Amino acid sequence: MPKVKKTDKKIKEEKVSKEKPKKKKVKKVEKEVERKVKKKVEKKEKVPAKESKGKEIEKEAKIKPSRYIESIGRRKTSVARVRIWTRGDKEILINGKPCEKYFSTIGLQRTAKSSLEKMNCLDKFRVQILVKGGGIYSQAEAVRHGIARALVEFNLDFKKRLRKAGFLTRDPRMRERKKFGLKRARRAPQWRKR
């Protein structure tokens, strides 16, 4: 039997008929996924009737003391991870040491605490800081930057005053890389005429 050539219309119709069932299957799968997601959300929203109000209050009280505001401050290669609590002893700990012991000079202590002093919040927060990298001066400025960011997270009204003081700006100045053929970034070897 000779093969009958299919016209373009018949070929298109066959393609369309083949594609349609796939779309239906995809839609069915999507609907099933949506149903499963809705069920999971409903399960999470449901509160068991057995628990009394007293137990719920106890759970909330247990959760609150562990809550803190965390932010990161940077300067040169120093990175300070700052955590602020509203509860607990009102002190500033840097790498497990009090601020006065970690930063020996008064100038560095003032730099580190300056964002708290600006907002009159020195005795309102417990501050815990982990600082790595850089020198002691850049670490103090990284601490100041991190505390300022945490205060803004705590209260957005602080942002305007801290921005004006320049505590929220990340200082972009970094050490320039050494170039080959030179002793440092730009210092060239001493030139001799003869």
Summary of the structure (lengths in Angstrom):
residues: 194
radius of gyration: 31.5
end to end distance: 100.3
largest distance: 102.9
contacts: 453
relative contact order: 0.11
helix: 51%
strand: 14%
